[in-house]
């Protein structure tokens, strides 16, 4: 039985951690905004690292939109593009303006132009955070505001955005 000369770490084999990316993020010593998409919703957290130990400072999930008037039956899932956009705005409002610079950590998520994770990033930028991002990767304004959806859904998204 032949043995591999190189052992791949368990979290890399399971596609959970990109160690090369994590090392570069930790070297920057800036706080990170970590965005994760589960099967049902988004999780967005502000994380600081001290000696490679991560500490969550503040977190928001798209479930928090339910408290602001989001109706799952009317507006669809909590992992849609409008839900991600509004969740990003919600976290930016919780952080407040005038805070220091952040780095966005998308983890192992596929980074396709106009994808859901970039809707969250657009919400963070529109909420007033200082992020170094390329505007070309954001979804269109029509998709962010739900204009591709039914008329009653568009109205509900506008109402939720006004409550944030």
N, C-alpha and C positions, 0 to 999 in steps of 0.2 A: 504494500500500500504506500503510495507516494504521499509525502507530506509537503504542504505549502511552505515556502521560505518566508512568506510574509503573512502575519496573522492580522485579520481585519477585526477591528473592535466591534463589540456586540451592537452598540447603538448605531454604528454606521451600517452594519449588515441589515439591521431592521429599518433602515432609512429614517432614523429619528434625529441624528446629529451629523452635521457637516463640520468636522473638527477644524479643517483649514479655515473656513469662514468664521467659526467661533473664536479661533485664536486671533484673527485680525480684528474682530469686534472687541475683544477684551483688551487688546493692545491700545485701542483708541482711548480708553478710559472715559468715554462719554456714556451717559445713560442711554439705554436702548428702549425702543417701543417695540414690543414683541407682539406679532399678529399671528394668530392661529385660527384656522377654520376647522370646526368639527363637523360631524354629520348633521347637526341641527342648528348651530349658531357660531358666531365669532367670539373669540376671547382676545382682548387687547389689554396689554399690561405694560406699565413702566417698570423697568428692571435696572437695578444698579448692581455692579459686580465688585466685590471686595475680595481680593486674593482668589479669584476664580470661583467664588461662592456667590451665587445670584440671590438677590433680595428683591422681592416684589414690593414696590413703593405704592403703586396705585393700579387698580384694575377695573375694567368694564367688560361686560358681555352684552351681546345684542339682546339678551333677555331683559335687560334694563329698559329697553324700548317699550316693553309691555306696560311699564309704570307710566310712561309718557303718552299712552294712547294708541300704541301700535296694535292692530287687530290682525292676528295671524290668519283668520278665515278670510278677511277682506284683502289684506295686502300681501299675502303669501308668506314665504318662509322667513326665518330670522337669519338666513345666510345669503339672502339675495343682494344684488348690487345696491339698491336703495337702503336696505337695512345696514349694510356695511358702511355706507357713506354716513348715515345718521349716527351709527355707533362711534365712528371716528370723530365726528363733531362733539358727541357727548363726552368722550375722553378728553378732547382738547379743552372743553369748557371746565372740566374738573381740574385739569392741570393749571389752567389760568394763563394769562398772558405774561410776558416778561420773563419766562423761565429760560433756562439755558438750552443749548442746542442738543438735539437728540439724533440718534441713529435708528433707522428702521431695520428690524430683524424679521425677515419673512420665513426664516428657517428653511425647511425642505420643500416649501410650497413652490409649485411651478410659477414662474414669473412670466406670464403671457400678457402682452399689451391689452389693456382694457379689462383685465380679470377682476374678480371680486376683491382680492386682497388690495389691489390698487384703488378700488373704491374706498376702502378704509383709509388708505394713505391720503387720498384727496379730501376726505372728511377731516383728517387731522390738519392738513394745510389750510383748508377753509375755516377751521376752528381757531386758527391763529398761531399754530406752532411753527417753529423754525426748523424745517427739514430740507436736506439737500436731495431733491428729487427732480427727475426729468418730467416735464408736463406732458410729454408725448405718450406716456404709458397709461395715463388716466382714461377711464371710460368716458364716453361722450356725456354732455350735460343732460341730454334727453334720457339716457339710461340711468343716470344718477338720480334724477328727479322722478323716474317712473313714468315718463311720457309714452313708453312703449307698452304700458299696461292699460287696463281698463280705466274709464273716466272716473269712476268712484274711488278707485285705488289712488289715482293721482291726487285727488282732493284730500284723502286721508294722510298721504305722505306729507303734503303741505302743512296740514294741521299739526302733525307730530314735529315737523321741523320748527314750526313757530313756538312750540312748547320747550324746545331745547334752548 
